[in-house]
Structures are given as structure tokens and as C-alpha cells.
Amino acid sequence: MYIAMNRFTVTTQNAKAFEALWLGRDSHLKDMDGFVEFHMLKGPEDEGKILYASHTVWASEEAFRAWTRSDAFRAAHKDAGSTMKLHEGAPTFEGFSTIQHIA
């Protein structure tokens, strides 16, 4: 299992627009081999900023890498440059391989 995360720092003024963007987009994830699940997480507010994280679970790192090279990935991210004004800086990517899973 592989978990891919992106962290975003969003000002409270942009929070509603940022959430609407994510809730209204077509992610194209469900059609990808190896896709397990997606979560958009909202963290704590601190000093007028909110931490968000996209959290995607994949069957393997190879499945995630295939997603990043796919036409579906390009379609899902085609407007990414225009949304930069909603969060501070570039998102911070973190990728994790599972060493233990308890269900």
C-alpha cells in the first residue's frame, strides 16, 4: 500500500473557495488501476491559516506513479496553476510506503 499526501496552507478568507474547488472537481481517480480511496482533510486553524491535506491510498507506489503519468492526472490538474491564489506557496508532497496495516 502507498499513501500520497499534499499539504496546503490556506488563509481563513480563502477556506470556503478552497473547499468548494476540491468538493466540486472531477478527480478522475476512480477509473485508475490501483486506486483505493481519497480523503480531503481539514486540520486546525492557527493564526488565520488552516492546514489541509489531500490523502490518497494506492495499492502500490507503482500504481500511484502510473496515475501521475496518465491522461486522467493531466485532466484532473489542468487548472492547478489558476488555483495557486487560494493557498500559500506550492503544496507540500509526501509519499509513504506502508510497513504495517491493522484493520
C-alpha positions in Angstrom: 0.0 0.0 0.0 1.2 3.5 -0.8 -0.2 6.8 0.6 0.3 10.1 -1.3 -0.4 13.3 0.5 -0.2 17.0 -0.4 -0.4 19.6 2.3 -1.9 23.1 1.7 -1.8 26.2 3.9 -4.9 28.3 3.3 -5.9 31.6 4.8 -9.3 31.6 6.6 -10.5 34.1 3.9 -9.9 31.6 1.2 -11.1 28.5 3.0 -14.6 28.4 1.6 -13.4 28.8 -2.0 -10.6 26.2 -1.5 -13.1 23.7 -0.1 -15.6 24.4 -2.9 -12.8 23.8 -5.5 -12.0 20.4 -4.1 -15.6 19.4 -3.4 -16.7 20.3 -6.9 -13.8 18.9 -9.0 -13.8 15.7 -11.1 -10.7 13.9 -9.8 -10.7 11.0 -12.3 -9.3 8.8 -9.5 -12.0 6.1 -9.5 -11.0 4.9 -13.0 -7.4 4.3 -12.2 -6.0 0.8 -11.6 -4.7 0.5 -8.0 -6.7 3.4 -6.6 -8.1 2.6 -3.2 -9.5 5.7 -1.6 -9.2 9.5 -1.3 -9.7 11.9 1.6 -9.5 15.7 1.7 -8.6 16.6 5.3 -9.1 19.8 7.1 -6.8 20.5 10.0 -6.6 23.1 12.7 -6.8 26.8 12.3 -3.9 28.8 13.7 -3.2 32.5 13.3 -5.7 32.9 10.4 -4.5 29.9 8.5 -5.9 26.4 8.0 -3.9 23.3 7.1 -5.5 21.0 4.5 -4.2 17.7 3.3 -5.2 15.5 0.3 -4.7 11.9 1.3 -4.8 9.2 -1.4 -4.4 5.5 -0.8 -3.0 3.3 -3.6 -2.4 -0.4 -3.9 1.3 0.3 -4.7 3.7 3.1 -5.4 3.8 1.9 -9.0 0.0 2.4 -9.3 0.5 6.0 -7.9 3.3 6.7 -10.3 1.2 5.4 -13.2 -1.5 7.9 -12.1 0.9 10.8 -12.2 1.8 9.9 -15.9 -1.8 9.4 -17.0 -4.1 11.5 -19.1 -6.5 11.3 -16.2 -3.9 13.0 -14.0 -3.4 15.8 -16.5 -7.2 16.3 -16.8 -7.6 16.4 -13.0 -4.8 19.0 -12.7 -5.4 21.1 -15.8 -6.4 24.2 -13.8 -3.9 23.8 -10.9 -2.0 26.9 -11.8 -5.1 29.1 -11.6 -5.9 27.9 -8.0 -2.5 28.9 -6.5 -4.0 32.1 -5.2 -6.2 30.1 -2.8 -3.2 28.6 -0.9 0.2 29.8 0.2 3.1 28.6 -2.0 3.2 25.2 -3.7 1.6 22.2 -1.9 4.0 20.0 0.0 4.0 16.4 -1.3 4.7 13.5 1.0 4.7 9.8 -0.2 4.6 6.9 2.2 5.1 3.1 1.8 3.2 1.0 4.3 5.2 -1.0 6.7 2.3 -2.1 8.9 -1.5 -2.1 8.4 -4.0 -3.0 11.1 -7.7 -3.1 10.1 
